[in-house]
Amino acid sequence: MDTIDDRVSYVQLELGNRADLTAGNPSRIQNWIWQSYLNLGSSYKFHENQKTVTLQWISGMDSIPYPDDARAILNVAFYRAIDGTAIKVNWKDINYLRRYPTQGLSGAQNVGPPAIAASFTDQLFIRPLCDSQVYNVIIDYWAKPTKASPIGDTDLLVPDDFLEIIDMGAMMRGHASLGEPEKAQSLQQLLYGFTIPTTSKFVPGLIATLYTRRQAEAPTMDYNIQPTQTKRTFTNVS
């Protein structure tokens, strides 16, 4: 797995091999690579930045905090700890969940198996509150880029073919910072695409071209589509 320092020489060469760009810690090039990686890793889900954590939902818990490095939660699964039975939970927004108070009219807590989940302020709220049982929780999430110290040791959690994208993103920022807007614009169009003025046709960039894994896996996904049935014909046999 490459780190930021592994990519410095590639970016430096394309920016005129200037020694001043690698001076300091962090250097300008290290910061440009970090910003490029931060933008890419915060915008696209790669298998390299997907993680899973396991914890427990127990009595008295109102919500579950997001993992510290979570960009977004992709899935949450609840299982009754005593026998492993899966509990179906419906995802709703926070407005819907607030309709279910934690206490009833008698003042007693509304408890039971988890039924509704809603995310808000980096917390996953569950209703009703947990009953006397213990539930195992598996959270699958998209991890955000994390900066190491020193910055050059930061792991670049992207597929190998996207390392070039990180390099180009750093070069684009470098050209913009060095007062070379035409070179920066050229790289921006190469990465993100552009529209042909005469035809209004959009030409996708390298990022869209390379981001093909989800499309490749689409045929294996389970969609809620009703299967078709063979048409039946009926005849009068009187």
N, C-alpha and C positions, 0 to 999 in steps of 0.2 A: 504494500500500500504506500503510495507516494505521500510526502509531506510538502508543506509550503517551500521548505528549503530545497527540495528536489526539483522544483520548477523555476527557481530564481534565475539560473543560467540561461534557460530558454527565453524567458521574458527579457532579460538584460540584453541578450544578443539582438533581438528584434527592435530594441529601443536604442540602438546605436552603440551597444557595448560600453555604455558610460559607467565608469567606476563610482561616480558620486551617487548613483541611484541605489547602490548596495551599501552605502555608508550608514552607520547607525544601527541601533537595535531597539525597535524594529526599523528596518530600512524602508525607503519609499516603495521599492518593488515588493517587499514582503507585505506591506499594507495593501497594495493594489491587488496582489494575489488573494489576500484574505477577503477583501471586499468583493472580488469576483466570485470566490467560493461561497461567501455568505449569501450573495444574491441568488446563485444557482441552487444551493442546497436548501434555501428557504422557499424556492418556487417549484421545485420538482421532487417527486417521490422516487427515489432509487432504492433498490433492494439493499444497498449498502447502508442507507440511513433509516432503515426500518428496524424497530426493536420490540421486544416483548418483556413485560414485567408481570410478576405474580404476587398478589397480596391477599388480604382477607377483609371482608365486610362483616363487621361485628356489631353487637348491640351498642347503641349510643352514638353511632357515626351518622352525621348528617350529609357528608359529602366525602368524595375521594379526591385528593389533590393530584393534578397532573404530574407525571414524572418531571424532574427538574429540567431535563433536556428535551422535553416534548415540544415539537412544533404544532402537531395536531394529533388527536386520538383517532385512530382508524377503526378500532373495534373494541368492544368490551364484552366479555362473557362471564356469566355467573354460574357457579356450580355449588350445590349443597354439599358441604364438607363431609357430612356423615355418610353419604352414599354416592356422591359424584353426579347426582341428577342435575342436568342442565336446566337453568331457569331462563325463560324467554323474557327479555326486557325490551320495551318499546322506547325508541329515541324520540324525544319531543324537545321543543324549545323551552326556555326558562319561564316564559309567560304561561305556558300550559301547565308546567310543573307547579307553579305558585298557587294554582287552584286547589292543590291538595295540601292542606295545612298539616303540620306535624302533630297537632293535638285535636281531639274531638271535642264536642260540646260538653262532655262530662269532665274535661280536663285531662283525660288519659291520653297517652301517646298513641298515634295511629301507627301500628307496627304490622309487619308481615313480610313475606318474601319480596325481593326487589321486583318492581313492575314497570317503573318509569324512570328514565335517565335523561338529564339535560345538562349540557355544559355551559358554564358561565364563570368568568374571571379565573381561568385556569383551575377550576374545580368541576368535578363531575357530581352533580346532586342526584340523589336517589330517593324515590318515594315508592311505598311508605318507608318509614324508618325500619331498621333491621329488627326482626323479632329475636327470640331467644336462641335461634340457631346461628351457626357460623357458615359463611359462604366464601368459597375461594373465588377470586377475581383474576382473570387474565386480561391484561390491557395490551393491545397491539397499537403501536404508535409510530409516527414519523418524527424522527429526531432532528432537531435543528442543529446547524453547524456550531461546533464548540471550539473556542479559541484556546490553544495550549499556551503554556508559559515555559520557555520563550515561544513567541509566535511561530517561529520557523518549524517547530515540532508538531504543528497542527496537522492531524491526519485529514486527507482529502477523501471523504467518503462518497465517491462517485465511481461509475464504471470507467474502465481504462480509456475508452474512446472519448470521454468527457473531460479528460485532463487537458486536451487541446483547447476545449471550450474555456476552461479556467484560465489558461495561458492567454488566450485572445481577449478575454474579458479584462485581464490585468493590463495587457498592451493597450487596449482601448482607453482605459483610465489613465495610463501613462501618457499616451499621445495627447489626451485632453488636458492633462496637467502641465505638459511641456509646451503648450501653445501650438499644437499641430491638429487643428480641428478636422481637416480633410481626411487625415489618416484615421482619426478616431471615428468619424462618420462612416468611412469605408468598412471598418471592422464591425461597427454597430449593425450595418445592413447585412454583412456576412453572417453575423450571429443570429439576428432577430428577424431578418427578412426585410422586404421593401415592396412598395407599390409602384408599378410602372405607370407613369403619369398619362401616357397616351391611351392606355387601355384600361386603367384602373384595376389591373390584375395584380393580385398579391403573390409575390414569390417568397416562399418560406425560407427561413435561414437554417443554419447548421443545427441549431438546437432542436428545432421542430423535426428536422430530418433524422436526427440520431435518436430522438426519444420515441423509440418504436416498440419497446418491450411490452407496454400495456396493450398496444394494438395487437401484438403477436399473441398475447395471452387471452385476448377477448373471446375467442371461440370456446375456451374452456370454462368461462365464467357461467354461473348458474343464474339465468335471467328468469323472471316471473312471466313466462309466456305460455299460454295455454296450448298444448299440443293439438295439432290438427288431426282429424279423424277421417277415415275413408268414407266418402259419400255412399249412402245406401239407397238403393232403389227398391220400390215396393210395387208388386203387381197383384192384380186381382185374380185369385185362383179359385173363384167360385165355380 
